[in-house]
Amino acid sequence: MGALADHEGALRASLQTHYGLRLLPDGRTEPERDLMELADYVAHLPPGCALWRETGGVLALSEESLFASEVVHRLDWLLWHKGEGKGPKPERIPLPRPAAELRAEAREKSKSTASKAQRHAERVRRRSRT
């Protein structure tokens, strides 16, 4: 139910693309599937589908993307090695971070910004009184 509530568009696109299921506004599907069957479909969506790209994390990348990332890293490493190890060692391309983690960071940053703005407003009020 979390995917339906938080990522409806991506879930709709993934179900349509991979299984030919149309997600209706009330949460039912066309052709009709029961809740357990629908849950199985969602749980087995392939890596790199729209739902996983939106939620982030390692499943956001398809197997092909992960493979290509590893090839790029190894080529970078070979070039670095051929150059006798000059410069910093090549690092792997970071995996997409989970969307929940990014949202939590954004909330913390928003709280911090609001707190700073509030302290600034208090300083301005104190200065205007003197």
Protein Blocks (a to p, Z undefined) as FASTA:
>chain_A
ZZmmmmmmmmmmmmmmmnopacdfkopacddddfklmmmmmmmpcehiaklmmngpjklp
cfklmmmmmmmmmmmmmmmmmnnogajddddddddddfklmmmmmmmmmmmmmmmmmmmm
mmmmmmmmZZ
